[in-house]
Amino acid sequence: MFGNLSAAPVSENVLDFVLARLDESAPLSYSASEAASTGRTPAILQRLMKGDFSDLSWKKVTDSLRISYLKTGDPDFEFALYHIKAGGRIPEHKHGGSEMTLVLQGGFSDSAGSYHEGDFIYREADELHAPTALQSEDCICLAVLDAPLKFTGWKYRWMNPFLQLRTG
Protein backbone atom coordinates (compact mmCIF):
# COMPACT_ATOMS: atom_id res chain seq x y z
CA MET A 1 0.00 0.00 0.00
CA PHE A 2 2.80 2.41 0.84
CA GLY A 3 4.31 1.92 -2.60
CA ASN A 4 1.13 3.25 -4.21
CA LEU A 5 1.13 6.47 -2.19
CA SER A 6 2.55 9.67 -3.59
CA ALA A 7 5.31 11.39 -1.64
CA ALA A 8 4.30 14.21 0.67
CA PRO A 9 6.58 17.08 1.68
CA VAL A 10 7.77 17.11 5.32
CA SER A 11 9.69 19.65 7.32
CA GLU A 12 13.45 19.30 7.62
CA ASN A 13 13.35 18.51 11.35
CA VAL A 14 11.23 15.36 11.01
CA LEU A 15 14.30 13.09 10.71
CA ASP A 16 15.81 14.63 13.86
CA PHE A 17 12.51 14.14 15.70
CA VAL A 18 12.28 10.47 14.68
CA LEU A 19 15.92 9.77 15.57
CA ALA A 20 15.45 11.39 19.00
CA ARG A 21 12.47 9.10 19.71
CA LEU A 22 14.62 5.99 19.16
CA ASP A 23 16.12 6.50 22.62
CA GLU A 24 12.73 6.63 24.36
CA SER A 25 11.61 3.59 26.35
CA ALA A 26 9.10 1.26 24.71
CA PRO A 27 5.45 1.56 25.70
CA LEU A 28 4.12 -0.96 28.18
CA SER A 29 2.59 -4.05 26.65
CA TYR A 30 -0.95 -5.13 27.44
CA SER A 31 -3.01 -8.25 27.05
CA ALA A 32 -5.59 -8.61 24.32
CA SER A 33 -8.37 -8.91 26.90
CA GLU A 34 -7.19 -5.71 28.61
CA ALA A 35 -6.86 -4.06 25.21
CA ALA A 36 -10.45 -4.93 24.36
CA SER A 37 -11.77 -3.69 27.71
CA THR A 38 -9.85 -0.40 27.51
CA GLY A 39 -10.51 0.16 23.81
CA ARG A 40 -6.79 -0.22 22.96
CA THR A 41 -7.32 -3.00 20.43
CA PRO A 42 -5.97 -1.79 17.08
CA ALA A 43 -8.72 0.18 15.33
CA ILE A 44 -8.69 -1.98 12.20
CA LEU A 45 -9.20 -5.10 14.30
CA GLN A 46 -12.03 -3.45 16.26
CA ARG A 47 -13.82 -2.70 12.99
CA LEU A 48 -13.31 -6.20 11.61
CA MET A 49 -14.31 -8.03 14.79
CA LYS A 50 -17.34 -6.01 15.91
CA GLY A 51 -17.01 -7.46 19.42
CA ASP A 52 -14.39 -9.52 21.21
CA PHE A 53 -12.78 -12.88 20.48
CA SER A 54 -15.67 -14.84 22.01
CA ASP A 55 -18.17 -13.18 19.62
CA LEU A 56 -16.42 -14.51 16.50
CA SER A 57 -17.26 -17.58 14.46
CA TRP A 58 -14.37 -20.03 15.00
CA LYS A 59 -13.68 -23.01 12.71
CA LYS A 60 -11.93 -25.99 14.28
CA VAL A 61 -9.02 -27.13 12.09
CA THR A 62 -7.20 -29.43 14.53
CA ASP A 63 -7.53 -30.18 18.24
CA SER A 64 -5.16 -27.28 18.93
CA LEU A 65 -6.09 -24.81 16.18
CA ARG A 66 -9.20 -22.75 15.49
CA ILE A 67 -9.45 -20.04 12.84
CA SER A 68 -11.85 -17.11 12.54
CA TYR A 69 -11.87 -15.50 9.09
CA LEU A 70 -12.43 -11.73 9.06
CA LYS A 71 -14.24 -10.09 6.18
CA THR A 72 -12.33 -7.13 4.76
CA GLY A 73 -13.65 -6.87 1.23
CA ASP A 74 -10.13 -7.34 -0.17
CA PRO A 75 -10.17 -10.31 -2.58
CA ASP A 76 -6.36 -10.60 -2.68
CA PHE A 77 -5.70 -11.18 1.03
CA GLU A 78 -7.06 -13.42 3.75
CA PHE A 79 -7.37 -11.83 7.19
CA ALA A 80 -7.87 -14.34 9.98
CA LEU A 81 -7.42 -14.80 13.69
CA TYR A 82 -5.61 -17.99 14.69
CA HIS A 83 -6.27 -19.41 18.16
CA ILE A 84 -3.75 -22.02 19.32
CA LYS A 85 -4.43 -23.79 22.62
CA ALA A 86 -1.74 -23.50 25.29
CA GLY A 87 1.02 -25.94 24.37
CA GLY A 88 -0.76 -26.76 21.10
CA ARG A 89 0.99 -27.02 17.79
CA ILE A 90 -0.09 -26.04 14.30
CA PRO A 91 0.95 -28.87 11.97
CA GLU A 92 4.01 -28.20 9.83
CA HIS A 93 3.02 -26.10 6.83
CA LYS A 94 4.18 -23.65 4.21
CA HIS A 95 2.45 -20.98 2.18
CA GLY A 96 2.11 -20.35 -1.52
CA GLY A 97 2.62 -16.65 -0.80
CA SER A 98 3.61 -14.35 2.02
CA GLU A 99 2.35 -14.49 5.59
CA MET A 100 2.24 -11.56 8.00
CA THR A 101 1.45 -12.35 11.62
CA LEU A 102 0.85 -10.13 14.65
CA VAL A 103 0.79 -11.84 18.06
CA LEU A 104 -2.17 -10.39 19.97
CA GLN A 105 -2.16 -12.63 23.04
CA GLY A 106 0.21 -15.21 24.46
CA GLY A 107 3.00 -16.34 22.23
CA PHE A 108 4.48 -19.18 20.20
CA SER A 109 7.76 -20.56 18.99
CA ASP A 110 8.96 -22.37 15.90
CA SER A 111 12.30 -23.33 14.40
CA ALA A 112 13.01 -19.66 13.55
CA GLY A 113 12.48 -18.24 17.04
CA SER A 114 10.12 -17.34 19.86
CA TYR A 115 7.43 -14.68 19.50
CA HIS A 116 5.38 -12.89 22.12
CA GLU A 117 2.53 -10.43 22.41
CA GLY A 118 3.09 -7.47 20.10
CA ASP A 119 5.63 -9.25 17.86
CA PHE A 120 5.23 -8.98 14.10
CA ILE A 121 6.48 -11.81 11.87
CA TYR A 122 6.83 -11.76 8.09
CA ARG A 123 7.38 -15.01 6.20
CA GLU A 124 8.19 -15.43 2.52
CA ALA A 125 6.46 -17.96 0.27
CA ASP A 126 7.47 -21.59 0.85
CA GLU A 127 8.99 -21.02 4.31
CA LEU A 128 8.27 -24.15 6.35
CA HIS A 129 7.24 -23.86 10.01
CA ALA A 130 5.18 -25.47 12.77
CA PRO A 131 4.24 -22.92 15.46
CA THR A 132 3.77 -24.20 19.02
CA ALA A 133 1.93 -22.03 21.56
CA LEU A 134 3.46 -21.27 24.94
CA GLN A 135 2.67 -23.90 27.56
CA SER A 136 1.31 -21.27 29.95
CA GLU A 137 -1.46 -19.68 27.84
CA ASP A 138 -3.40 -19.76 24.61
CA CYS A 139 -2.03 -17.81 21.65
CA ILE A 140 -4.13 -15.56 19.44
CA CYS A 141 -2.59 -14.10 16.30
CA LEU A 142 -3.83 -11.94 13.46
CA ALA A 143 -2.56 -13.40 10.18
CA VAL A 144 -2.73 -11.87 6.71
CA LEU A 145 -2.07 -14.23 3.80
CA ASP A 146 -1.98 -13.75 0.06
CA ALA A 147 -2.16 -17.52 -0.59
CA PRO A 148 -3.51 -20.40 1.51
CA LEU A 149 -1.32 -22.39 3.84
CA LYS A 150 -0.45 -25.96 2.87
CA PHE A 151 0.04 -28.70 5.44
CA THR A 152 3.07 -30.84 4.56
CA GLY A 153 2.65 -33.84 6.89
CA TRP A 154 0.78 -36.92 5.68
CA LYS A 155 -1.72 -36.73 8.57
CA TYR A 156 -2.99 -33.27 7.57
CA ARG A 157 -2.39 -32.94 3.81
CA TRP A 158 -5.93 -34.12 3.08
CA MET A 159 -7.16 -30.77 4.53
CA ASN A 160 -5.31 -28.63 1.98
CA PRO A 161 -8.18 -28.37 -0.56
CA PHE A 162 -10.37 -26.99 2.24
CA LEU A 163 -7.87 -24.29 3.21
CA GLN A 164 -8.38 -22.12 0.15
CA LEU A 165 -7.91 -18.40 0.43
CA ARG A 166 -11.06 -16.98 1.97
CA THR A 167 -11.62 -13.38 1.04
CA GLY A 168 -14.32 -10.80 0.97
C-alpha positions in Angstrom: 0.0 0.0 0.0 2.8 2.4 0.8 4.3 1.9 -2.6 1.1 3.3 -4.2 1.1 6.5 -2.2 2.6 9.7 -3.6 5.3 11.4 -1.6 4.3 14.2 0.7 6.6 17.1 1.7 7.8 17.1 5.3 9.7 19.6 7.3 13.5 19.3 7.6 13.3 18.5 11.4 11.2 15.4 11.0 14.3 13.1 10.7 15.8 14.6 13.9 12.5 14.1 15.7 12.3 10.5 14.7 15.9 9.8 15.6 15.4 11.4 19.0 12.5 9.1 19.7 14.6 6.0 19.2 16.1 6.5 22.6 12.7 6.6 24.4 11.6 3.6 26.4 9.1 1.3 24.7 5.4 1.6 25.7 4.1 -1.0 28.2 2.6 -4.0 26.6 -1.0 -5.1 27.4 -3.0 -8.2 27.0 -5.6 -8.6 24.3 -8.4 -8.9 26.9 -7.2 -5.7 28.6 -6.9 -4.1 25.2 -10.5 -4.9 24.4 -11.8 -3.7 27.7 -9.9 -0.4 27.5 -10.5 0.2 23.8 -6.8 -0.2 23.0 -7.3 -3.0 20.4 -6.0 -1.8 17.1 -8.7 0.2 15.3 -8.7 -2.0 12.2 -9.2 -5.1 14.3 -12.0 -3.5 16.3 -13.8 -2.7 13.0 -13.3 -6.2 11.6 -14.3 -8.0 14.8 -17.3 -6.0 15.9 -17.0 -7.5 19.4 -14.4 -9.5 21.2 -12.8 -12.9 20.5 -15.7 -14.8 22.0 -18.2 -13.2 19.6 -16.4 -14.5 16.5 -17.3 -17.6 14.5 -14.4 -20.0 15.0 -13.7 -23.0 12.7 -11.9 -26.0 14.3 -9.0 -27.1 12.1 -7.2 -29.4 14.5 -7.5 -30.2 18.2 -5.2 -27.3 18.9 -6.1 -24.8 16.2 -9.2 -22.7 15.5 -9.5 -20.0 12.8 -11.8 -17.1 12.5 -11.9 -15.5 9.1 -12.4 -11.7 9.1 -14.2 -10.1 6.2 -12.3 -7.1 4.8 -13.7 -6.9 1.2 -10.1 -7.3 -0.2 -10.2 -10.3 -2.6 -6.4 -10.6 -2.7 -5.7 -11.2 1.0 -7.1 -13.4 3.7 -7.4 -11.8 7.2 -7.9 -14.3 10.0 -7.4 -14.8 13.7 -5.6 -18.0 14.7 -6.3 -19.4 18.2 -3.8 -22.0 19.3 -4.4 -23.8 22.6 -1.7 -23.5 25.3 1.0 -25.9 24.4 -0.8 -26.8 21.1 1.0 -27.0 17.8 -0.1 -26.0 14.3 1.0 -28.9 12.0 4.0 -28.2 9.8 3.0 -26.1 6.8 4.2 -23.7 4.2 2.5 -21.0 2.2 2.1 -20.3 -1.5 2.6 -16.6 -0.8 3.6 -14.3 2.0 2.3 -14.5 5.6 2.2 -11.6 8.0 1.4 -12.4 11.6 0.8 -10.1 14.7 0.8 -11.8 18.1 -2.2 -10.4 20.0 -2.2 -12.6 23.0 0.2 -15.2 24.5 3.0 -16.3 22.2 4.5 -19.2 20.2 7.8 -20.6 19.0 9.0 -22.4 15.9 12.3 -23.3 14.4 13.0 -19.7 13.6 12.5 -18.2 17.0 10.1 -17.3 19.9 7.4 -14.7 19.5 5.4 -12.9 22.1 2.5 -10.4 22.4 3.1 -7.5 20.1 5.6 -9.2 17.9 5.2 -9.0 14.1 6.5 -11.8 11.9 6.8 -11.8 8.1 7.4 -15.0 6.2 8.2 -15.4 2.5 6.5 -18.0 0.3 7.5 -21.6 0.8 9.0 -21.0 4.3 8.3 -24.1 6.3 7.2 -23.9 10.0 5.2 -25.5 12.8 4.2 -22.9 15.5 3.8 -24.2 19.0 1.9 -22.0 21.6 3.5 -21.3 24.9 2.7 -23.9 27.6 1.3 -21.3 30.0 -1.5 -19.7 27.8 -3.4 -19.8 24.6 -2.0 -17.8 21.7 -4.1 -15.6 19.4 -2.6 -14.1 16.3 -3.8 -11.9 13.5 -2.6 -13.4 10.2 -2.7 -11.9 6.7 -2.1 -14.2 3.8 -2.0 -13.8 0.1 -2.2 -17.5 -0.6 -3.5 -20.4 1.5 -1.3 -22.4 3.8 -0.4 -26.0 2.9 0.0 -28.7 5.4 3.1 -30.8 4.6 2.7 -33.8 6.9 0.8 -36.9 5.7 -1.7 -36.7 8.6 -3.0 -33.3 7.6 -2.4 -32.9 3.8 -5.9 -34.1 3.1 -7.2 -30.8 4.5 -5.3 -28.6 2.0 -8.2 -28.4 -0.6 -10.4 -27.0 2.2 -7.9 -24.3 3.2 -8.4 -22.1 0.1 -7.9 -18.4 0.4 -11.1 -17.0 2.0 -11.6 -13.4 1.0 -14.3 -10.8 1.0 
